Amino acid sequence: MCDPNYPGVVYTEHSDLRVGPLLSVWSYESQARGPRRQAVERNRDGNHTYWLERSDPLLNTILPGTAVSVVMNFGERWAAGRSLATSALLPQCAIVGPVTRARILRIGTRVDAIGAVLSAARSHEAFGVPPSALVDEIVALDEVWGSSDVERLFESLASLPVRRRLTTLSHALLTRTARADTSEDIGHAASRFMTSRRGRVSIEEMAGRYGVTRQRLARTFSTATGMTPKLFARISRFQAVLTALLSSDVSEWVSVAPAVGFYDQAHMINEFREFAGSPPTEFFLPHRTGDVPSVRRRGRPHEWQALDG
């Protein structure tokens, strides 16, 4: 256990504020842990909050995912890149597109950020940009919404408490998606189905489900998501194994592979290495940032087990 006065970051998943097409709304805030703070707690709104040490790899990495996020940073600027040498400052208001390769992330000392997540299939509605243009890209929000609109939104949010910030940002996104044609084509529906199955579905099965040829399903899927069905499935499965590893002790990881659809542990480790940049036992080592009081190896030990309910 770390020093209770040592500053970390609290990540909160505001599930009760998730509406419409939003997949997630979240916040990051600097906070000392305190002597009674558990690693995972429910707050008074009934939402899960996760206390992260600043050395935690989840605070130091942008991991592969299939969705599009809007991030508004009110604290110190963040930087990201394939390596420390190539890292660049991120816009204070940014769109983070679907990610196929992990990036290093460097957050500031004072962390104060919010975000909202949409499926890639909704990116054209929300931003007027096709999903394919956002894959592995981080774009300034004012490039698609206009600098004056984004500046007004950012300034209006800066003085608000976190939950009012999130409801205002969500309203801005929902207003834009509501203006678009909300009819769902096969590609949109297939991507939602594949996400719900955590990538454990073949293109042949999906083509049969929607009554189209394999080739047509592949074309419409790629148009809707910016990814081929195979890559989308692999990243969805990576996200599933990441969640499984986070809620399991290292000693139990051997049982994770078949549960999330891998042939064996070696197959799982190879896929994890390709997407995260290192195997799980290395990835989950805390980053050595120079201000870390102790370094300990973990996946997520028992204190990180998911809460009931």
C-alpha positions in Angstrom: 0.0 0.0 0.0 1.3 3.4 -0.9 1.7 6.5 1.4 -1.9 7.7 2.0 -0.8 11.3 1.4 0.9 10.5 -1.9 -1.0 12.2 -4.7 -2.7 10.1 -7.3 -5.6 10.3 -9.7 -9.3 9.3 -9.2 -11.0 8.0 -12.3 -14.8 8.0 -12.1 -17.1 6.3 -14.6 -20.3 8.4 -14.4 -22.7 5.7 -15.5 -25.8 7.6 -14.4 -25.0 10.4 -16.8 -24.6 8.1 -19.8 -27.5 8.8 -22.2 -28.4 8.2 -25.9 -25.4 7.2 -28.0 -22.8 7.9 -25.4 -20.9 4.8 -24.4 -19.2 6.4 -21.4 -18.7 9.7 -19.6 -15.8 9.9 -17.2 -13.6 12.2 -15.2 -10.0 12.3 -14.0 -9.1 14.3 -10.9 -5.9 14.7 -8.8 -6.4 13.4 -5.3 -4.4 12.0 -2.3 -5.6 8.6 -1.4 -6.1 9.1 2.3 -5.9 6.4 5.0 -9.4 4.9 4.4 -9.7 5.2 0.7 -10.2 1.9 -1.1 -8.8 1.3 -4.6 -12.4 0.9 -5.9 -15.3 2.6 -4.3 -18.9 3.7 -5.1 -19.5 7.4 -4.6 -22.7 9.0 -3.4 -24.1 9.0 -6.9 -23.7 5.2 -7.1 -20.8 5.4 -9.6 -17.6 3.4 -9.4 -14.5 5.5 -8.6 -11.0 4.1 -9.1 -7.9 5.5 -7.3 -4.8 5.2 -9.5 -1.2 5.7 -8.5 0.5 8.2 -10.9 2.9 5.3 -11.9 -0.1 3.1 -13.0 0.3 2.0 -16.6 -3.4 2.9 -17.2 -2.5 6.6 -16.6 0.6 6.3 -18.8 -0.8 4.6 -21.9 -3.4 5.2 -24.6 -4.5 1.7 -25.3 -6.2 0.3 -28.5 -9.9 0.7 -28.7 -12.7 1.0 -31.3 -14.5 4.1 -30.0 -14.0 7.8 -30.4 -13.5 10.1 -27.4 -13.9 13.8 -26.7 -11.4 14.9 -24.0 -11.5 18.3 -22.3 -8.5 19.0 -20.1 -8.7 21.8 -17.5 -5.4 20.9 -15.8 -1.9 20.8 -17.0 -1.3 19.8 -20.6 -0.9 16.1 -21.6 1.5 14.7 -24.1 1.4 11.5 -26.2 3.4 9.7 -28.8 4.9 6.4 -29.8 7.9 7.2 -27.6 9.1 9.9 -25.2 11.2 11.5 -27.9 8.2 11.8 -30.3 5.6 12.9 -27.7 3.7 16.0 -28.5 1.3 18.2 -26.4 -2.3 17.3 -26.9 -4.9 20.0 -27.5 -6.9 21.0 -24.4 -10.0 20.0 -26.3 -9.4 16.9 -28.4 -11.0 14.1 -30.3 -9.2 10.8 -29.8 -10.0 8.5 -32.7 -10.1 4.7 -32.6 -6.7 3.4 -31.6 -4.9 0.4 -33.2 -1.5 0.9 -31.6 -0.7 1.9 -28.0 0.8 5.3 -27.3 2.8 6.6 -24.3 0.8 9.2 -22.4 2.2 11.8 -20.0 -0.2 13.6 -17.7 0.6 16.8 -15.8 1.0 17.1 -12.0 -2.4 18.7 -11.7 -5.0 16.4 -13.4 -8.5 17.8 -14.1 -10.1 16.3 -17.2 -13.5 15.0 -18.5 -14.4 12.9 -21.4 -17.3 11.4 -23.4 -17.1 8.3 -25.6 -19.1 7.5 -28.8 -18.9 4.5 -31.1 -16.8 5.2 -34.2 -20.0 4.7 -36.3 -21.4 8.0 -34.8 -18.3 10.1 -35.6 -19.7 11.5 -38.8 -22.9 12.6 -37.0 -21.0 14.2 -34.1 -18.1 15.7 -36.0 -18.8 15.6 -39.7 -15.7 13.4 -40.1 -15.8 9.8 -41.4 -14.4 7.2 -38.9 -11.5 6.3 -41.2 -10.2 9.8 -40.9 -9.9 9.5 -37.1 -8.2 6.1 -36.8 -5.0 6.5 -34.8 -5.4 10.3 -34.9 -5.8 12.9 -32.1 -7.5 16.0 -33.6 -8.2 19.4 -32.0 -11.9 19.7 -31.4 -11.9 23.2 -32.8 -10.9 21.9 -36.2 -14.3 20.3 -36.6 -16.6 22.4 -34.4 -15.0 25.8 -35.0 -12.7 27.7 -32.7 -15.3 30.1 -31.4 -17.8 27.4 -30.4 -15.2 25.3 -28.7 -13.7 28.3 -26.9 -17.1 29.3 -25.5 -17.8 25.7 -24.5 -14.5 25.3 -22.7 -14.8 28.6 -20.9 -18.3 27.8 -19.8 -17.2 24.5 -18.4 -14.1 25.6 -16.6 -15.9 27.1 -13.6 -18.5 24.3 -13.2 -18.3 21.2 -10.9 -17.4 18.0 -12.7 -20.9 16.6 -13.1 -22.3 19.8 -14.6 -19.3 19.8 -16.9 -20.2 16.3 -18.1 -23.9 17.0 -18.6 -23.1 20.2 -20.6 -20.5 18.3 -22.8 -23.0 15.5 -23.3 -25.7 17.9 -24.3 -23.3 19.5 -26.9 -22.6 16.0 -28.4 -26.2 14.9 -28.3 -27.4 18.1 -30.0 -25.1 17.4 -32.9 -25.9 13.7 -33.3 -29.7 14.5 -33.1 -29.4 16.7 -36.2 -28.2 13.8 -38.3 -30.1 10.9 -39.9 -30.2 8.4 -37.1 -31.2 5.4 -39.2 -28.8 2.5 -38.6 -27.3 0.7 -41.6 -25.9 -2.8 -41.5 -22.4 -1.6 -40.8 -23.5 0.3 -37.7 -25.6 -2.6 -36.5 -22.9 -5.2 -37.1 -20.3 -3.1 -35.2 -22.7 -2.9 -32.2 -23.3 -6.6 -32.3 -19.5 -7.4 -32.5 -18.8 -5.1 -29.6 -21.5 -6.9 -27.5 -19.9 -10.2 -28.3 -16.4 -8.8 -27.4 -15.1 -9.7 -30.9 -16.1 -13.4 -30.6 -18.1 -13.6 -33.9 -17.0 -14.3 -37.4 -17.7 -12.2 -40.5 -19.6 -15.2 -42.0 -21.8 -15.3 -38.9 -22.6 -11.6 -39.2 -23.2 -11.7 -42.9 -25.8 -14.5 -42.3 -27.3 -12.6 -39.4 -27.9 -9.5 -41.6 -28.7 -11.4 -44.9 -25.9 -10.0 -47.0 -22.8 -11.3 -48.6 -19.5 -11.5 -46.8 -18.0 -8.9 -49.1 -20.9 -6.4 -48.6 -20.7 -6.9 -44.9 -17.0 -6.1 -44.9 -17.4 -3.0 -47.0 -20.3 -1.5 -44.9 -18.5 -2.5 -41.7 -15.3 -0.7 -42.7 -17.2 2.4 -43.8 -19.1 2.5 -40.5 -16.1 2.0 -38.2 -12.9 2.8 -40.1 -11.6 -0.7 -39.4 -11.9 -4.1 -41.1 -14.1 -6.6 -39.2 -11.1 -8.7 -38.4 -9.1 -5.8 -36.8 -12.2 -4.5 -35.0 -12.8 -8.0 -33.6 -9.2 -8.4 -32.4 -9.3 -5.0 -30.6 -12.7 -5.8 -29.0 -11.2 -9.0 -27.7 -8.1 -7.2 -26.5 -10.4 -4.8 -24.5 -12.1 -7.9 -23.1 -8.9 -9.5 -22.0 -7.6 -6.2 -20.5 -10.8 -6.0 -18.3 -10.4 -9.7 -17.3 -6.7 -9.2 -16.3 -7.5 -6.0 -14.4 -9.9 -7.9 -12.1 -7.8 -11.0 -11.6 -4.7 -11.7 -9.6 -1.6 -12.5 -11.6 -1.7 -16.0 -10.2 -5.1 -16.5 -11.9 -4.2 -15.2 -15.4 -3.7 -18.7 -16.8 -7.5 -19.2 -16.6 -8.3 -15.9 -18.4 -7.3 -16.9 -22.0 -10.1 -19.4 -22.8 -12.7 -17.3 -21.0 -12.2 -14.4 -23.5 -11.8 -16.5 -26.6 -8.1 -17.2 -27.0 -6.8 -20.7 -27.9 -4.4 -20.7 -25.0 -2.3 -18.4 -22.7 0.4 -18.0 -25.4 -2.1 -16.8 -27.9 -3.5 -14.3 -25.3 0.0 -13.0 -24.4 1.0 -12.6 -28.1 -2.1 -10.5 -28.8 -1.7 -8.5 -25.7 2.0 -7.8 -26.6 1.0 -6.6 -30.1 -1.6 -4.2 -28.9 -0.2 -3.0 -25.6 3.5 -3.1 -26.6 4.6 -5.6 -24.0 3.2 -8.8 -22.3 0.9 -8.4 -19.4 3.5 -9.1 -16.7 5.6 -6.3 -18.0 2.8 -3.9 -18.9 1.3 -3.9 -15.4 4.6 -3.0 -13.8 4.2 0.6 -12.5 6.1 3.2 -14.6 9.2 4.5 -13.0 8.6 8.2 -13.1 11.1 9.3 -10.4 8.5 10.4 -7.9 7.1 6.9 -7.2 7.8 5.9 -3.5 7.8 2.2 -4.3 7.5 -0.1 -7.2 5.5 -3.2 -7.0 4.4 -5.7 -9.6 0.7 -6.4 -10.0 -2.1 -7.1 -12.4 -4.9 -6.0 -10.2 -4.7 -7.7 -6.8 -7.7 -8.5 -4.6 -8.4 -4.9 -3.7 -9.1 -4.3 -7.4 -11.8 -7.0 -7.6 -15.0 -5.6 -9.2 -17.6 -4.4 -6.7 -20.8 -6.4 -6.4 -23.9 -5.2 -8.2 
